[in-house]
Amino acid sequence: MRVIAIANQKGGCGKTTTSVNLSACLTEKKQKVLLIDIDPQGHSTLAYNISQRDFQASIYDLFCPDEGKSISIKDTIIKISDYLDLIPSEVILSAVEQKLSGKEQREYKLRSGLAELNNSYDFVILDCPPNIGLLTFNAFLASTEVIIPIDISYFALHGLGKLLETLHIIRKKCDHHLVINALAANYDKRIRLSEEILNIIKKQFHSHFFSSVIHTNVKLKEAVSFGKPITEYNTHCSGYHDYLALSEQVIKGSYLQKQKVDRKICLPQKVDGGVLFSYFSPEALSVCITGDFNEWSSNAEPLFNLSGNGLWQKFIPLPPGQYQYKYVVDGDWHLDPANPKTISGPLGKNSLFKY
């Protein structure tokens, strides 16, 4: 049973649209899916035209059952179709963080609930709230995969650093492996800026980027207003075909295979528009790069370990030239072990890269 969290702390980036329509397209491939709405706004619940009067228990009851009562996750499930079930949300879910304040194991409530299902689904899709709080932590600790929908807009990458840092902390502090992939959403090929932003995202996420792209499509918005997934509303539009292609890529799951790290790729690589910096350290909790291109700031450019295999990477847009740099690993400054070229500076030796 694969558990996938759909998360981004930025609102309006397509989390619910992706949660609902990816789930629906997976069922078209005869995959048994449980969609869990863990956003107090309850948009995934509303997307199926379900209101509070249609259910007796919600995901809130799993987190905060009435005093003296216990509830099974199975008691919260609503059958939508032969291959799709839903656990609904309601606005009271926003009180969970306060209700569980100071309680032990509160970050593992959802994972404990999912354990009751005994792998009875092929996929569990978690629609996360647009913030990094207790509900999102529960989703990450219950998941093995995270899909980050990124709205192709001027503020596309705003706040992603904090989200990726949180995911890495969960990996290290909780010894919990997560595979992270980005998904481009709301892509309008008619707008030149969209293509530029898409290329930046591809460089930032490198190989952790779905080749399936969700194009801007009014039918996706119309489907929500009718309380239907795109599979039931219009199977001829680009939105349907985009999410169907994504579902095929998710089912195949080739990105889940751990790849061995070739130390040669840790050398700085020239990429269109800049440089991809890489540092290999499975033990590190944080890796940043500092250099003359960022005034030697120790934390201005964090690298991210997206695959969880210890390969930290960061694309930095730089014009052609010669650059001095060092890596800051858990607070300690290091030369680039993959790059033998160095140059003496005011504070000692620095690694040197020229392109």
C-alpha positions as semicolon CSV with decimal commas, in nm:
position;residue;x (nm);y (nm);z (nm)
1;M;0,000;0,000;0,000
2;R;0,163;0,323;-0,119
3;V;0,079;0,633;0,084
4;I;0,128;0,963;-0,101
5;A;0,099;1,307;0,059
6;I;0,005;1,594;-0,172
7;A;0,162;1,894;-0,001
8;N;0,271;2,253;-0,043
9;Q;0,244;2,526;0,218
10;K;0,144;2,768;-0,056
11;G;-0,232;2,786;-0,111
12;G;-0,394;2,773;-0,454
13;C;-0,122;2,560;-0,613
14;G;-0,340;2,263;-0,707
15;K;-0,313;2,030;-0,405
16;T;-0,683;1,942;-0,392
17;T;-0,720;1,936;-0,772
18;T;-0,429;1,692;-0,784
19;S;-0,551;1,483;-0,490
20;V;-0,902;1,442;-0,634
21;N;-0,811;1,388;-0,997
22;L;-0,504;1,172;-0,943
23;S;-0,718;0,950;-0,718
24;A;-0,990;0,931;-0,982
25;C;-0,746;0,851;-1,263
26;L;-0,580;0,581;-1,053
27;T;-0,920;0,414;-1,015
28;E;-0,957;0,418;-1,395
29;K;-0,649;0,197;-1,396
30;K;-0,830;-0,043;-1,159
31;Q;-0,630;0,070;-0,858
32;K;-0,805;0,061;-0,520
33;V;-0,769;0,412;-0,372
34;L;-0,844;0,576;-0,037
35;L;-0,850;0,956;-0,052
36;I;-0,809;1,121;0,289
37;D;-0,897;1,488;0,328
38;I;-0,682;1,626;0,611
39;D;-0,740;1,991;0,527
40;P;-0,990;2,166;0,761
41;Q;-1,123;2,351;0,456
42;G;-1,253;2,016;0,333
43;H;-1,210;2,086;-0,036
44;S;-1,154;1,722;-0,136
45;T;-1,475;1,639;0,050
46;L;-1,663;1,916;-0,129
47;A;-1,517;1,802;-0,462
48;Y;-1,738;1,492;-0,430
49;N;-2,039;1,704;-0,332
50;I;-2,033;1,563;0,023
51;S;-2,145;1,780;0,312
52;Q;-2,131;1,725;0,689
53;R;-2,483;1,583;0,697
54;D;-2,366;1,298;0,470
55;F;-2,131;1,137;0,726
56;Q;-2,130;1,036;1,091
57;A;-1,753;1,049;1,147
58;S;-1,462;1,229;0,981
59;I;-1,083;1,238;0,998
60;Y;-1,124;1,465;1,302
61;D;-1,273;1,176;1,499
62;L;-0,966;0,966;1,424
63;F;-0,742;1,235;1,572
64;C;-0,972;1,337;1,859
65;P;-1,234;1,072;1,947
66;D;-1,490;1,155;2,214
67;E;-1,361;1,099;2,566
68;G;-1,387;0,736;2,668
69;K;-1,451;0,622;2,312
70;S;-1,224;0,467;2,052
71;I;-1,284;0,486;1,681
72;S;-1,145;0,279;1,397
73;I;-1,032;0,443;1,076
74;K;-1,278;0,211;0,903
75;D;-1,563;0,394;1,077
76;T;-1,471;0,716;0,894
77;I;-1,464;0,577;0,539
78;I;-1,726;0,670;0,280
79;K;-1,760;0,452;-0,030
80;I;-1,754;0,666;-0,346
81;S;-1,724;0,396;-0,612
82;D;-1,604;0,038;-0,655
83;Y;-1,241;0,150;-0,653
84;L;-1,253;0,475;-0,453
85;D;-1,319;0,546;-0,086
86;L;-1,302;0,881;0,095
87;I;-1,238;0,991;0,451
88;P;-1,400;1,335;0,477
89;S;-1,287;1,645;0,663
90;E;-1,472;1,923;0,845
91;V;-1,382;2,265;0,980
92;I;-1,342;2,142;1,341
93;L;-1,026;1,966;1,223
94;S;-0,854;2,303;1,263
95;A;-0,877;2,251;1,642
96;V;-0,669;1,931;1,638
97;E;-0,337;2,100;1,709
98;Q;-0,476;2,265;2,022
99;K;-0,662;1,953;2,137
100;L;-0,355;1,732;2,108
101;S;-0,107;1,983;2,248
102;G;0,141;1,807;2,475
103;K;0,006;1,459;2,397
104;E;0,261;1,186;2,330
105;Q;0,281;1,030;1,984
106;R;0,043;1,291;1,844
107;E;0,246;1,306;1,519
108;Y;0,175;0,936;1,457
109;K;-0,204;0,935;1,489
110;L;-0,264;0,899;1,115
111;R;0,005;0,635;1,068
112;S;-0,146;0,428;1,349
113;G;-0,488;0,455;1,187
114;L;-0,361;0,348;0,847
115;A;-0,199;0,042;1,003
116;E;-0,552;-0,091;1,069
117;L;-0,618;-0,110;0,693
118;N;-0,377;-0,402;0,648
119;N;-0,275;-0,294;0,297
120;S;-0,633;-0,316;0,169
121;Y;-0,570;-0,034;-0,081
122;D;-0,321;0,008;-0,363
123;F;-0,289;0,381;-0,292
124;V;-0,375;0,617;-0,008
125;I;-0,376;0,983;-0,119
126;L;-0,350;1,251;0,151
127;D;-0,474;1,601;0,070
128;C;-0,270;1,820;0,309
129;P;-0,354;2,167;0,446
130;P;-0,159;2,470;0,314
131;N;0,070;2,497;0,616
132;I;0,333;2,301;0,804
133;G;0,164;2,202;1,128
134;L;0,058;1,890;1,316
135;L;-0,175;1,767;1,042
136;T;0,094;1,796;0,776
137;F;0,349;1,627;1,005
138;N;0,104;1,340;1,049
139;A;0,070;1,312;0,674
140;F;0,446;1,305;0,617
141;L;0,506;1,045;0,887
142;A;0,229;0,827;0,744
143;S;0,360;0,857;0,387
144;T;0,637;0,707;0,181
145;E;0,606;0,960;-0,101
146;V;0,538;1,332;-0,128
147;I;0,413;1,508;-0,440
148;I;0,459;1,886;-0,436
149;P;0,227;2,057;-0,686
150;I;0,387;2,384;-0,794
151;D;0,171;2,653;-0,949
152;I;0,349;2,796;-1,251
153;S;0,344;3,156;-1,138
154;Y;0,585;3,430;-1,031
155;F;0,572;3,309;-0,668
156;A;0,603;2,941;-0,762
157;L;0,910;2,865;-0,550
158;H;0,819;3,089;-0,258
159;G;0,825;2,892;0,068
160;L;0,944;2,567;-0,089
161;G;1,272;2,584;0,100
162;K;1,092;2,562;0,435
163;L;0,883;2,267;0,316
164;L;1,185;2,076;0,187
165;E;1,375;2,152;0,508
166;T;1,084;2,011;0,710
167;L;1,079;1,695;0,498
168;H;1,450;1,646;0,552
169;I;1,418;1,693;0,928
170;I;1,150;1,422;0,930
171;R;1,383;1,194;0,738
172;K;1,670;1,240;0,979
173;K;1,511;1,301;1,320
174;C;1,236;1,041;1,277
175;D;1,438;0,799;1,059
176;H;1,154;0,808;0,807
177;H;1,233;0,775;0,436
178;L;1,038;0,990;0,192
179;V;1,067;1,019;-0,186
180;I;0,991;1,374;-0,300
181;N;0,880;1,478;-0,648
182;A;0,756;1,807;-0,789
183;L;0,458;1,843;-1,021
184;A;0,407;2,146;-1,246
185;A;0,044;2,260;-1,226
186;N;-0,157;2,532;-1,397
187;Y;0,094;2,556;-1,682
188;D;-0,016;2,793;-1,960
189;K;0,205;2,740;-2,264
190;R;0,072;3,061;-2,422
191;I;0,254;3,270;-2,161
192;R;0,628;3,309;-2,207
193;L;0,686;3,348;-1,832
194;S;0,531;3,004;-1,775
195;E;0,801;2,838;-1,983
196;E;1,074;3,027;-1,797
197;I;0,935;2,930;-1,455
198;L;0,889;2,568;-1,565
199;N;1,255;2,549;-1,666
200;I;1,363;2,694;-1,330
201;I;1,157;2,433;-1,144
202;K;1,300;2,152;-1,356
203;K;1,651;2,267;-1,272
204;Q;1,576;2,304;-0,901
205;F;1,427;1,954;-0,872
206;H;1,650;1,794;-1,134
207;S;1,547;1,428;-1,166
208;H;1,274;1,465;-0,900
209;F;1,026;1,624;-1,136
210;F;0,728;1,452;-1,301
211;S;0,747;1,464;-1,679
212;S;0,366;1,488;-1,674
213;V;0,264;1,855;-1,661
214;I;-0,084;1,978;-1,565
215;H;-0,187;2,244;-1,814
216;T;-0,427;2,528;-1,738
217;N;-0,771;2,390;-1,815
218;V;-1,108;2,545;-1,730
219;K;-1,273;2,201;-1,726
220;L;-1,081;2,113;-1,410
221;K;-1,239;2,411;-1,233
222;E;-1,583;2,337;-1,375
223;A;-1,564;1,975;-1,255
224;V;-1,510;2,089;-0,896
225;S;-1,813;2,319;-0,912
226;F;-2,025;2,021;-1,018
227;G;-1,889;1,803;-0,736
228;K;-1,717;1,562;-0,975
229;P;-1,363;1,454;-1,059
230;I;-1,252;1,520;-1,415
231;T;-1,299;1,150;-1,500
232;E;-1,674;1,192;-1,454
233;Y;-1,705;1,542;-1,595
234;N;-1,506;1,549;-1,920
235;T;-1,273;1,282;-2,056
236;H;-1,187;1,475;-2,373
237;C;-1,014;1,776;-2,217
238;S;-0,641;1,826;-2,158
239;G;-0,694;1,818;-1,780
240;Y;-0,817;1,460;-1,797
241;H;-0,530;1,346;-2,018
242;D;-0,272;1,527;-1,801
243;Y;-0,388;1,357;-1,482
244;L;-0,423;1,022;-1,659
245;A;-0,060;1,051;-1,771
246;L;0,041;1,141;-1,414
247;S;-0,144;0,838;-1,277
248;E;0,042;0,612;-1,520
249;Q;0,373;0,757;-1,409
250;V;0,280;0,714;-1,042
251;I;0,170;0,352;-1,092
252;K;0,494;0,272;-1,275
253;G;0,687;0,424;-0,985
254;S;1,027;0,412;-1,152
255;Y;1,130;0,717;-0,946
256;L;1,105;0,504;-0,630
257;Q;1,410;0,298;-0,720
258;K;1,710;0,410;-0,518
259;Q;1,996;0,503;-0,745
260;K;2,359;0,463;-0,650
261;V;2,541;0,793;-0,640
262;D;2,826;0,834;-0,887
263;R;3,071;1,066;-0,715
264;K;3,156;1,220;-1,055
265;I;2,815;1,387;-1,069
266;C;2,906;1,571;-0,748
267;L;3,125;1,803;-0,952
268;P;2,950;2,134;-1,031
269;Q;2,763;2,090;-1,359
270;K;2,697;2,358;-1,617
271;V;2,323;2,376;-1,678
272;D;2,142;2,614;-1,908
273;G;2,127;2,941;-1,715
274;G;2,349;2,845;-1,424
275;V;2,518;2,570;-1,224
276;L;2,393;2,256;-1,049
277;F;2,595;2,209;-0,729
278;S;2,600;1,865;-0,562
279;Y;2,738;1,732;-0,234
280;F;2,724;1,372;-0,115
281;S;2,670;1,315;0,257
282;P;2,412;1,060;0,382
283;E;2,484;1,160;0,743
284;A;2,439;1,536;0,711
285;L;2,138;1,714;0,860
286;S;2,187;2,027;0,650
287;V;2,406;2,136;0,361
288;C;2,440;2,491;0,228
289;I;2,669;2,643;-0,030
290;T;2,851;2,970;0,022
291;G;3,071;3,161;-0,216
292;D;3,162;3,489;-0,377
293;F;2,831;3,470;-0,567
294;N;2,629;3,507;-0,242
295;E;2,875;3,721;-0,043
296;W;2,989;3,414;0,154
297;S;2,667;3,383;0,346
298;S;2,661;3,054;0,542
299;N;2,293;2,978;0,490
300;A;2,180;3,172;0,184
301;E;2,169;2,873;-0,052
302;P;2,050;2,547;0,111
303;L;2,090;2,224;-0,085
304;F;1,818;1,957;-0,076
305;N;1,841;1,580;-0,042
306;L;1,532;1,501;-0,251
307;S;1,593;1,131;-0,305
308;G;1,698;1,055;0,052
309;N;2,015;0,882;-0,070
310;G;2,251;1,148;0,060
311;L;2,293;1,345;-0,263
312;W;2,231;1,712;-0,184
313;Q;2,172;1,937;-0,483
314;K;2,093;2,297;-0,569
315;F;2,063;2,484;-0,900
316;I;2,193;2,842;-0,883
317;P;2,142;3,080;-1,176
318;L;2,486;3,226;-1,252
319;P;2,634;3,399;-1,555
320;P;2,950;3,247;-1,709
321;G;3,257;3,323;-1,502
322;Q;3,493;3,199;-1,229
323;Y;3,353;3,132;-0,882
324;Q;3,498;3,047;-0,541
325;Y;3,283;2,845;-0,302
326;K;3,265;2,612;-0,002
327;Y;3,000;2,384;0,143
328;V;2,861;2,437;0,493
329;V;2,775;2,093;0,633
330;D;2,595;2,096;0,967
331;G;2,758;2,431;1,041
332;D;3,115;2,333;0,941
333;W;3,278;2,478;0,631
334;H;3,433;2,230;0,383
335;L;3,605;2,236;0,049
336;D;3,426;2,046;-0,228
337;P;3,567;1,690;-0,194
338;A;3,472;1,614;-0,556
339;N;3,656;1,915;-0,699
340;P;4,039;1,916;-0,683
341;K;4,064;2,275;-0,808
342;T;4,125;2,526;-0,527
343;I;4,239;2,885;-0,489
344;S;4,374;3,076;-0,190
345;G;4,150;3,345;-0,045
346;P;4,156;3,580;0,255
347;L;4,019;3,305;0,481
348;G;4,220;3,014;0,340
349;K;4,162;2,779;0,050
350;N;3,835;2,775;-0,145
351;S;3,707;2,543;-0,414
352;L;3,716;2,693;-0,762
353;F;3,473;2,649;-1,049
354;K;3,492;2,814;-1,390
355;Y;3,254;2,800;-1,687
